[in-house]
Amino acid sequence: MSEGTGTGYQYTLVVGPDGPDRAWLEAILMRGGLEVAACTEAELLAMLDVVPPRLVILDDTSSRPERMASFENLRAHLPLVGVPIVVLAYDADIDSFSTAITRGAAAYLVKPAPAEEVVAVAHKISGWLRSTDLTEKRRRLRRPLLLRVDVLARDRGVTVPGQIVDVSGSGCRIELGESFTKGEPVRITLYGLEGSTDLTLAGEVRWHRAAPDGGHTIGMKFTGTAAVLAGRMLGTGSGRT
């Protein structure tokens, strides 16, 4: 994790108290094919020579205020600036979920999360960072965010489940199982931990791409007041999609 631990963006860093929870998390990530390092928050903040990881997982056992204080400490720690942070916590209420997302978490998972879900999220975000279809400038304007949504094709009256994979101040990218047409008006409904939040954002499809596995990805541009609302609900700033 310090100087000499591989190269930057090649490992996942687990931050949390040393104990059974952290040991389990380290084990499942390693079994899932990821290189892992682990430390407590205090140990991390005392080190300034940390090689930037590809992903940080905050393994939390505290209350929401303490958890978000730790989250902000990690975001502000110089070696971790710009590194996606996944929050893993016991709190399953909507306020804990929404607070983490609006503050900039890449995902929020509730303990005890299935091992396969945790590993899939880690690989997904690592894959986002390995993607080659973004310039460095555009990468800085986006942030990875894994969030379940329903996408309504407003003219067709068809609703398709999907997942936001990254977001900027002006729009988001969504993976889903059906194709959409460039310029098509859409409305997305955001999901929380237990179902729909009934919060919606309007937009239009800027582009569509078919994936080799049969899935689809669309770039959605927020329209009207949706960009302002997205900034509040998704913790975004100005940017491009």
NUTIKOL-328226 format. One line per field, with one value per residue (C-alpha): x, y, z; residue number from 1. Coordinates in nm, 2 decimals, decimal comma. Example, Ala and Ser with C-alpha at 12.3 -4.5 7.8 and 13.67 -1.06 7.14 Angstrom:
<sites>
c1: 1,23_1,37
c2: -0,45_-0,11
c3: 0,78_0,71
pos: 1_2
</sites>
This chain:
<sites>
c1: 0,00_0,29_0,58_0,68_0,34_0,29_0,18_-0,11_-0,46_-0,38_-0,54_-0,85_-0,80_-1,03_-1,05_-1,21_-1,14_-0,94_-1,18_-1,40_-1,59_-1,28_-1,12_-1,42_-1,42_-1,05_-1,10_-1,39_-1,23_-0,91_-1,11_-1,28_-0,95_-0,87_-0,54_-0,63_-0,47_-0,63_-0,58_-0,77_-0,87_-0,61_-0,33_-0,43_-0,44_-0,10_0,05_0,12_0,31_0,02_0,01_-0,34_-0,56_-0,81_-1,10_-1,16_-1,41_-1,51_-1,60_-1,80_-1,95_-2,03_-2,33_-2,42_-2,25_-1,93_-1,94_-1,98_-1,70_-1,48_-1,60_-1,51_-1,17_-1,09_-1,21_-0,98_-0,68_-0,44_-0,34_-0,71_-0,84_-1,05_-1,05_-1,40_-1,53_-1,78_-1,96_-2,04_-2,24_-2,51_-2,76_-3,03_-3,24_-3,30_-3,13_-2,80_-2,82_-2,91_-2,66_-2,37_-2,48_-2,53_-2,19_-2,02_-2,01_-1,98_-2,21_-2,38_-2,40_-2,57_-2,42_-2,43_-2,41_-2,38_-2,01_-2,09_-2,26_-1,96_-1,71_-1,93_-1,94_-1,57_-1,51_-1,76_-1,60_-1,26_-1,38_-1,50_-1,16_-1,00_-1,23_-1,06_-1,35_-1,30_-1,04_-0,87_-1,05_-1,39_-1,30_-1,24_-1,58_-1,76_-1,77_-1,87_-2,20_-2,39_-2,76_-3,06_-3,32_-3,62_-3,60_-3,93_-3,94_-4,19_-4,32_-4,35_-4,48_-4,22_-4,03_-3,70_-3,50_-3,14_-2,84_-2,66_-2,28_-2,15_-2,28_-2,18_-2,34_-2,52_-2,62_-2,54_-2,46_-2,71_-2,68_-3,00_-3,15_-3,32_-3,21_-3,31_-3,29_-3,08_-3,29_-3,56_-3,71_-3,68_-3,75_-3,56_-3,69_-3,42_-3,42_-3,31_-3,22_-3,57_-3,74_-3,84_-3,78_-4,04_-3,78_-3,75_-3,52_-3,62_-3,38_-3,31_-3,08_-2,76_-2,62_-2,68_-2,43_-2,49_-2,27_-2,12_-2,31_-2,64_-2,69_-2,71_-2,57_-2,72_-2,59_-2,87_-2,86_-3,06_-3,32_-3,50_-3,45_-3,33_-2,96_-3,03_-3,22_-2,95_-2,69_-2,89_-2,99_-2,67_-2,40_-2,29_-2,13_-2,12_-1,98_-2,04_-2,18
c2: 0,00_0,23_0,30_-0,02_-0,18_-0,24_0,05_0,29_0,18_-0,19_-0,28_-0,23_-0,07_-0,18_0,08_-0,02_-0,16_-0,47_-0,76_-1,03_-0,80_-0,66_-1,01_-1,15_-0,86_-0,90_-1,28_-1,25_-0,98_-1,18_-1,49_-1,28_-1,21_-0,87_-0,75_-0,62_-0,41_-0,31_-0,07_0,14_0,49_0,62_0,42_0,54_0,91_0,89_0,78_1,03_0,79_0,56_0,44_0,54_0,24_0,17_0,16_0,22_0,03_0,19_-0,11_0,07_-0,04_0,30_0,54_0,75_1,08_0,89_0,70_1,02_1,19_0,90_0,92_1,29_1,22_0,96_1,19_1,47_1,25_1,36_1,01_0,92_1,23_1,12_0,75_0,60_0,50_0,23_0,24_-0,09_-0,04_-0,20_0,08_0,00_0,31_0,55_0,84_0,65_0,55_0,89_1,07_0,85_0,89_1,26_1,31_1,12_0,75_0,52_0,27_0,19_-0,17_-0,30_-0,57_-0,86_-0,81_-1,13_-1,20_-1,21_-0,87_-0,71_-0,86_-0,76_-0,40_-0,39_-0,53_-0,30_0,01_-0,11_-0,18_0,18_0,30_0,08_0,19_0,34_0,53_0,84_1,12_1,21_1,54_1,38_1,12_1,39_1,54_1,21_0,99_0,62_0,56_0,23_0,30_0,10_0,29_0,24_0,41_0,53_0,58_0,86_0,85_0,47_0,42_0,15_0,11_-0,07_-0,15_-0,04_0,07_0,41_0,34_0,69_1,05_1,41_1,74_1,72_1,36_0,99_0,66_0,38_0,01_-0,17_-0,45_-0,26_-0,02_0,35_0,60_0,91_1,21_1,00_1,16_0,95_0,98_0,78_0,67_0,63_0,33_0,31_0,00_-0,14_-0,02_0,29_0,63_0,79_1,05_1,11_1,29_1,39_1,38_1,27_1,00_1,15_0,83_0,45_0,17_-0,21_-0,43_-0,76_-0,95_-0,83_-0,55_-0,18_0,15_0,49_0,84_1,04_1,42_1,58_1,84_2,12_2,14_1,78_1,89_2,10_1,81_1,56_1,78_1,75_1,39_1,24_1,48_1,59_1,91_2,06_1,83_1,63_1,29
c3: 0,00_0,07_-0,17_-0,34_-0,34_-0,71_-0,93_-0,89_-0,97_-0,94_-0,61_-0,40_-0,06_0,23_0,51_0,84_1,19_1,21_1,28_1,13_0,90_0,74_0,72_0,54_0,30_0,22_0,16_-0,08_-0,28_-0,31_-0,41_-0,67_-0,84_-0,69_-0,53_-0,19_0,08_0,42_0,70_0,96_0,89_1,14_0,97_0,63_0,73_0,89_0,55_0,28_0,05_-0,03_-0,39_-0,52_-0,53_-0,81_-0,55_-0,18_0,02_0,35_0,57_0,84_1,17_1,32_1,31_1,01_1,13_1,22_0,89_0,68_0,87_0,78_0,42_0,40_0,56_0,29_0,01_0,14_0,19_-0,09_-0,23_-0,26_-0,43_-0,73_-0,62_-0,61_-0,27_-0,20_0,14_0,31_0,63_0,85_0,82_0,57_0,59_0,30_0,47_0,51_0,15_0,01_0,22_0,10_-0,27_-0,25_-0,08_-0,37_-0,29_-0,60_-0,44_-0,10_0,01_0,32_0,55_0,53_0,15_-0,06_-0,15_-0,52_-0,51_-0,33_-0,58_-0,88_-0,76_-0,71_-1,06_-1,22_-1,08_-1,16_-1,51_-1,54_-1,45_-1,71_-1,99_-2,29_-2,45_-2,23_-2,26_-1,93_-1,93_-1,96_-1,70_-1,45_-1,51_-1,44_-1,14_-1,13_-0,96_-0,95_-0,90_-1,01_-1,22_-1,44_-1,78_-1,93_-2,31_-2,29_-2,65_-2,65_-2,30_-2,24_-1,91_-1,90_-1,59_-1,59_-1,39_-1,39_-1,42_-1,41_-1,38_-1,45_-1,40_-1,73_-1,76_-1,70_-1,87_-1,82_-1,89_-1,98_-2,18_-2,47_-2,74_-2,75_-3,03_-3,03_-2,93_-2,77_-2,46_-2,15_-1,78_-1,52_-1,17_-0,91_-0,67_-0,32_-0,11_-0,10_-0,41_-0,61_-0,45_-0,68_-0,76_-1,14_-1,37_-1,73_-2,02_-2,37_-2,53_-2,67_-2,79_-2,79_-2,80_-2,83_-2,61_-2,73_-2,46_-2,60_-2,36_-2,44_-2,30_-2,35_-2,27_-2,12_-2,11_-1,83_-1,96_-1,80_-1,42_-1,41_-1,41_-1,09_-0,93_-1,03_-0,86_-0,53_-0,56_-0,71_-0,59_-0,93_-1,06_-1,41_-1,67_-1,99_-2,07
pos: 1_2_3_4_5_6_7_8_9_10_11_12_13_14_15_16_17_18_19_20_21_22_23_24_25_26_27_28_29_30_31_32_33_34_35_36_37_38_39_40_41_42_43_44_45_46_47_48_49_50_51_52_53_54_55_56_57_58_59_60_61_62_63_64_65_66_67_68_69_70_71_72_73_74_75_76_77_78_79_80_81_82_83_84_85_86_87_88_89_90_91_92_93_94_95_96_97_98_99_100_101_102_103_104_105_106_107_108_109_110_111_112_113_114_115_116_117_118_119_120_121_122_123_124_125_126_127_128_129_130_131_132_133_134_135_136_137_138_139_140_141_142_143_144_145_146_147_148_149_150_151_152_153_154_155_156_157_158_159_160_161_162_163_164_165_166_167_168_169_170_171_172_173_174_175_176_177_178_179_180_181_182_183_184_185_186_187_188_189_190_191_192_193_194_195_196_197_198_199_200_201_202_203_204_205_206_207_208_209_210_211_212_213_214_215_216_217_218_219_220_221_222_223_224_225_226_227_228_229_230_231_232_233_234_235_236_237_238_239_240_241
</sites>
